Amino acid sequence: MAFARLAFFLSIALAASQVAKAGLIRRVTCATGQTTANAACCQLFPIVDQIQRDLFDGGECGEEAHSALRLAFHDAIGFSINGGKGGGADGSILIFNETELTFHANGGIDDITARQFPVFQETGLSAGDFVHLAGAIGTGNCPGAPQLKFFFGRPPPVAPAPDLTVPEPTDSVTDILARFADAGFSPAEAVALLSSHTIAAADVVDPTIPGTPFDSTVGTFDTQVFLEVLLKGTLFPGNGSQPGEVLSPLAGEMRLQSDFEISQDPRTACLWQNMVDNQELMTTSFKNAMSKLQVLGQDLSTLVDCSDVIPVPEPLPAAIKFPASFSQADVQIACLDSPFPSIATVDGPAPTVAPVPGS
């Protein structure tokens, strides 16, 4: 009995020692005065400053920030766990832009590749490192966003990704889920990645209204998009009905056909509704899915975790609300497994959503 008690207390002491050691991660002080867990990451701090200055106007959550995140997704998703497709998160969309930008799904990405390319050339990074570093930095400029991970050391891309690997808003839910599954993502992870639409806008669905956002709080990374996609639609924001869009509930706001159908499909409706008014679930799920996305096709054992160079986003300024004049009576509920959350309504008349600055 005494031996058993001794063994028990020794195991407790060992566990406490391991926890203490885990909390004492050695930090490296770089020449810039900033600290990181790995000296190899020191070279990235000046590059982060350069990207903020030259691409994001000093740290704004605007057109370039959401476009950088979109570019990272379009670069990485051209991959298959079964082989026979692209190299994943390798920056091929930047290096082989003359090929990949001709793909229909990559419409509207030419502006951000043109903006990024000269900055990329100045940094000395591989294309994959640059694209995914810029995507993480841009996202971090948006209040409410998670601090995304960043892994450093991707080799240069060797070939463009093939066409028809990026889901489009005109695709069926079945086709979208199948494409995500082929890249290694579950339906829950696919919905989590769609959290990016909270800071996104449409440029080419209706080219008469570039920069049309998908929710009324496009400058913050919140769950508003998951709420507003569920509201009853009454209008099209631009030149009538276009392929890939459905009726929107708000003037100046676009609702993608794919987002709406995913919100209503029995395979994904509860995954969608669970995000509404659950900021922690959305940010945690998005961060985990993006961590997986940004290393698709890469040998993780050769990469260095430089996540601590990514800026820490500002907290969410306020809880989401129904837009003025809307209430739960306007929600098209498709998930019957859990109650819809109770959400307040903004006072005043129904808003008109403004386009994303810089579009």
N, C-alpha and C positions, 0 to 999 in steps of 0.2 A: 504493500500500500504506500509506504514512504517513497519507494522508487517511482511509483506512478505519479505521486504528487510532484516529485522533483522533475520528472520528465515534462509534466504539464507546465510548471513554472518556467522551465528552460525554453519551452516552445513559445510561451508568451514573451519572454525576454528577447528571443530571436526575432519574433515578429515585430516587436517595438523597435529593435535595432534596424531592421530593414526599412520600416516606415521612416525612421529618422534619416537614414542614408538617402532615401528617395527624395526627401525634402532638401537635401544639401547638394543640389545639382551645381556642378562647377560652372561658373560664368567666365567668359573671356571678355576683356575690355579691348575694344577695337581702337584704332588710331583716331577715329572720329569721336571717341568718348562714349559711344554706345556699347551695350553689352549684348552678348549672344551666348548660346550654349555651345557653339562650335566656331572655331576660328575661321573655318572656310566660308562662313556666312558674312564675315566682316566686309568683304568686297561688295556686298549687296546694298549696304546702307546708302552709299552715295548714289547708287542706281535707283533705289527707291525714291530718293529726293528728286532725281532727274525725271523720273516717270511722273511723279506728282506735279512737277513744275511744267514739263513740256506736253504732257497728255491730259492732265486733269485740272489744269488751272489752279494749282496749288492745293488741291484736295477736295474738289467739288464732286458731289453725287449728281452728275448730269449726263448728257448724251454720251460723252466719251467713256464714262464709267460703266454704264449699262452695255454699251457696245463692246467694251473690252471683255466683260463677262460673257456676252453672247459669242464673241470670237473664241474664247477659251472652250466653251461648250461645243461649238461647231468643229473646232480642231480635234477635240478628243473623241467625240462620239463616232467618228468614222473608223470604227474598230469592231472586231468580232472576236468573241472568246473561242469561236470555232475556226478562226483563221480565214485567210482569203480576202481580208479587207485592209484598211489602212493601218498605220503605225500608232494610232491612238494619240496621246497627248505629246506630240513630237514637234509641233510648230509647222507642220507641212502646209497649213492654210496660209502661212505668211511667206514661206519660201517658194511654194508652188502656187502662188496666188493666181497666176495667169490661167491655170487649169481649174483650181477649185472654185474660183469666183464665177466661173461660167455655169456652175450648178444652180438650178433654180432655187433650191433651199437656201443658198447662200446669198440671195438677193439682199442688197442693202449693206453688205459687209465691206464693200469696196472702200467706203470712206474711212472706216477705222483701220483697215490694213494700210491705206495710204498715209494715215497719220502716224501709225506705229512704226512703219518700216524704217524711216530715217533715224528715229530714236533707237530702234533695235540695233541698227548698224553701228551706232556710237557706243553702245554698252559692252560689246564683246561677248554677250551671252549667246548661248545656243537659241535657236528660234523657239524651241519648246519651252525652255526656261523663261524666255522673255514673255511669250504669250500668256503663260499661266501665272507668272509673277504679276504682270499688269492686270490680269483678271482679278487676282486676290486683292491687290492694292485698290483698284477701282471700287470693288465691293465694300472694302473697309472704309471708304469715304462716306458710306450711306448710314445714317443713324439707325440703330436697331439691328444692323447686320451682325452676323458672327465674325470673329476673327478667323479667316480661312487659313488652313494649313498651306505650306509651300515647301516642296521638295526640290532640291537643287542638284543639277548635274546631268540633265538629259543630253544624249548625243544628238547631232544634227539629224534632221529627217532625211530619208533616202528616196522617198517617192510620194506623190500626192495621194491623198485618200481617194477612194472611188466615189462615184456619184451614187445618189439614192441611199445614203447612210444617215442623213440628217432628217429627223421627222419634220413634217410640214403641217401647218394648221388645217389643210384640207384632208389629211390622212384620217382614216377611221381609228377608233380607240383600239381595236384589235391590232391594226398594223403598227400603231405607235407602241403599244406594249410589247409586241413581238420584236420591234427594232431595239427597244431598250433591253429586252431579255437577251438578245443576240450580243449586246455589248456588255452583258453581265449585271443588269440592274433589275430589281424586283419592281412590281407595280408601286409599292410604297416609296421606293427610291425615285422612281420616275416622277411621282407627284411631288416629292420633296424637291427635286431639281426644278420643277415648275415654279417654285417659290421665287426664282429669279425674275418672274414676270411682275413682281411687286415694284421693281425699279426699271422695268423695261417699257419700250414703246415700239410701235409699228411704223416702219418707213415705206414699205413697198406693198403691203396688202392693199392699201388705197393710196397710190402715189400722189393724189391731190392733197393729202393731209399728212405729210411726213411728221414723225415725232409724236404721233397720237398715243397717249399712255394707256395702259391696261387697268389702272385704278386711279382713284382721285388723290392719292398720296404718293405720287411717283418718286418724290425725293426722299422717302424713308423706306426702310426695309421692314415692312410690317405685314400683317395678315389681311390687310384691306382687300387685296386682289381675290383672296379666297371667298370673302364675303360678297364682293360686288359681282363676281362671275355668276353667283347664284340668284341675283335679283332679276325680276322680270324685265325683259327688254322691250323697248318701245320705238327705237330709232336707229338709224345708221349715222355715224358721225360725219361722213363725207359725201362722196358722189354715189350714193345709193349702195345697194348690196354688191359686195365683191367676193370672189372666191376666197374662202378661209375666214370669213367673219360672219357673225350672226348679230341679231338686234342687240343693241347696247341699252343699258338702263339710264345712261347719263350722256348729255351732250358733250362732245369733245373727247369721249372715251371709246376705245375699241374693245370689243369682246371677240376673242378668237374662237372660231368654230371648235377647234380641238380642245381648248380649255373648257368650254361649256359642255361638250359631250363627255369629257372625262369627269366633270363634276356631277353628271347625271347617270353615268354608266354603273350598273350594280357592282362591277368589279372594283370600282375606284371611288364611288360616291362617298362612302364613309371615310376613306382616306382623305378625300378633299374636305369634307365637312369638319373633320377632326382638327384641321389646321385653323379653322375660323376662330379667332380670338384666343389662340393658344400660341403666343409668341415663342415660348421656350421650345415647344414641340417643333415649330417651323424652323427656327434657327439651328437647333441641334440636328434635326433630320437633314437640313440643307448642308450644314457643315460636313456631316459624315458622308453624304452622297458626293459632295464636291471633292472631298479627300480621295475618294475612290476614282472619281472621274479624271482628276488631274494627273494620275499616274497610270492610266490605261496604256497598255502596251510597253510600259517601262519596267526595267529591272530595279525594283525598289531597294535591293541590297547595295546598289551602286550609287544611290542618291543620298544626299545629306538633308536632314530635317532643318530647314531654316525658317520655320514658321514664325519665330520670334522677330523677324524683320518686318512682318506685315503690321501696318498700323492697327491699333485697337480702335474699333468703331465707337462713336458716341452712342449713349443709350437712346432708346426710343423715347421721343419727347412726350407722347401721349398714347392712351389706349385707342384702339380703333372704334369707330362709330358708324352707324348707318348714315349715309348721306342725308342731308335735309330732305324732308317729306317722305322718306322711306322708313319701313318698319319690317318686323318679321312677317307681316302679312304679304309682303312683296317677295319673299324668299321662295324659290322653287326647290323645295326640299326633296331630295332623292334618297337620303339615308334615313332609314327608319329604325336603325339599331341603337341610336343614342339621341337624346333630346338636343334641339338646337340651342346654342348658348344665348343668354340674355344680353342684349347689346343696346346701348343708348343711341339716341338719334341726334345729329347735329341740328341746332336751331336754325331757322331761316328758310329761304326758298331753295329749291333744288339747284345744285351748282352746275356750272359749265366748266369742265376740266380743261386746263390750259395745256398746250403741247409742251414737250420736254424742251427746255432751253438748249440752244445750240443745234437744234435739228434743222 
